[in-house]
Amino acid sequence: MAPPSAIEVEATSDTSAIVIPDPLTINGVPGRRAKSGRLIAGTAAPANSDMFKGHGHGHKPMAHRWDHYLSHEAASRKGNSLKGAAKYLKTPGLISLGGGLPSSEYFPFEELHIK
């Protein structure tokens, strides 16, 4: 079975069948604001973050432990050794080859030909 020939794709807008009676544009915002009139509302009640905190024993609850949901493989994983070695990267005189970009001083040649 041969693959299908080139498929013609025509872009269409999914809103082409919808007529918006009074579409909002950036130029129409001031007029709509003037038409709606002044907002009649009182001042918001004073609030602070303490009003939204749980009322418990005066301290935060202990965090839940989720270790028992981990598989044996996941629980036995150790930290990344490269992250552990990163603390030595600021040592004076140390050149890191971890990024794959060794110092150009160690490659004094100007050209290289390979056959």
N, C-alpha and C positions, 0 to 999 in steps of 0.2 A: 504494500500500500504506500503510495507516494505521499509525502508531506503536503499539507495544503499550500496553495499559492499565497502570495502576499495578501494580507487581510487589510481591507480599507477601514480606517478608524476615523470617525467624524466626531469632533467634540461638540457636545450640546450642553446647554445649561439646564439643570434640573428645575430651575424656576421660570423657564420660558413660558409655561402654561399658566403661571400665576400672575395676576394683575394686582399690584399694590396701589391702592387708591391715593394715598398721600405719603409717598416715600420720604423718609427723613434724610436730609443732607446736612452737611456741616453749615451751610448757609441758612438752613431753616431752623436751627436751634434757637437763636434769639427770638424769633417770632413765636415759636411754640412756648417758650418761657413766658413771654409777655401775655400770651393768650390764657395760660393756665392761672395767672394771678399770683399773688403773694402767698407763701406757705404760712398757714396759721398753725403753729405748733408751739408748745411750751418748751421751756428749757429742760434738757435731760436731767434726770435725777443724778446726784453725785454718786460715784461708784469707785471702788478700787479693787485690786485683785484679791484681797482678803475675803471679799464677799462671795467669791466663786470657788474658794477652797473648801475641801471637805471638812466637816467638823468631826474630828476623831478624838484620839487620846492626846492631842497636843503635839503629835509628831507624825511624820510621814509613815505610811505603811511599808513594811518590808517588801522588797521586790520578789516576784515569783521566780522560782527556779524552774528551768525548762530542760535541765540535763537529762532527765529520764525519757525525754522524747527523742534524743539523739541516737542514731544507730551506733553500733560498736565502732565502725569505721570512722564516722564523723567525730566521735568522742576521743578517738586515739590520735587525731591529727595534731600536729605541733605547729608552732608559729613559723612564718616564712624566714628562712635563714638569711636571705638577702636583706630583709628588713632589719634583722639583728646586726648585720655587718655594716649597715648604713651609718651607725654611730661613729665608725672609724674613718669615714670619708673626709672629715675635716682635719685629719691629722696632717701637719705640715710635711711635705716631701712625698706623700703617698699619692700615687697615680692610680686611679680606678680604671680598670678595663671592663667594668660591668656594662657600660653603655656601648661598648664595641668601638669606641673612638680613642685609640691610644694617642699619646702625644706625638706630634709630627717631628719632634726633635730626634726621635729614635729611628726615623726613616729618612736619612739624609740624601737619598737618591732623588733625581729629578724626573726620570722616565723609567718605564718598565715595558719590555717587549716580551710577549709570550707567543709561542708557536704551538 
